[in-house]
Amino acid sequence: MSHDTSRLEKTLYTASGDGEPVDIMRHTGSQDEASGIAAEIGRRALEGVPYEDMAVLYRFNHLSRLLEESLLRAKIPYELVNDTAFWQRAVVKDALAFLRLTCFPYERQSDEAFRRIV
């Protein structure tokens, strides 16, 4: 990071000591990245690393949906910190309500969709 010429100058530090080194993984695309992260978490869990001792940091919120889906498929428990799960975001719920009401206007579940839209 220190070699990035467009980066704002800042000094990062911790009072906790050096700790373990950070692992950096390379992937060819977003889906590959999400699947690879889930696989790595699963591998480490099998080695005895508790899930609560693992963390994934990402810069772009739009990538969280793919990561969530990969973790769900792999049955890996997770918790989002300072974010809302993709399917729980208001804009996603609103869009799904519009689709439900459009596709299934006479189903009982569409009543809730109608209330959400109104």
Protein Blocks (a to p, Z undefined) as FASTA:
>chain_A
ZZpmkbccdddddfebnbjaddddddfbfklmmmmmmmmmmmmmmnopafklgccddfbl
klmmmmmmmmmmnopacddehiacfklpmklmmmmmmmmmmmmmmbmklmmmmmmmZZ
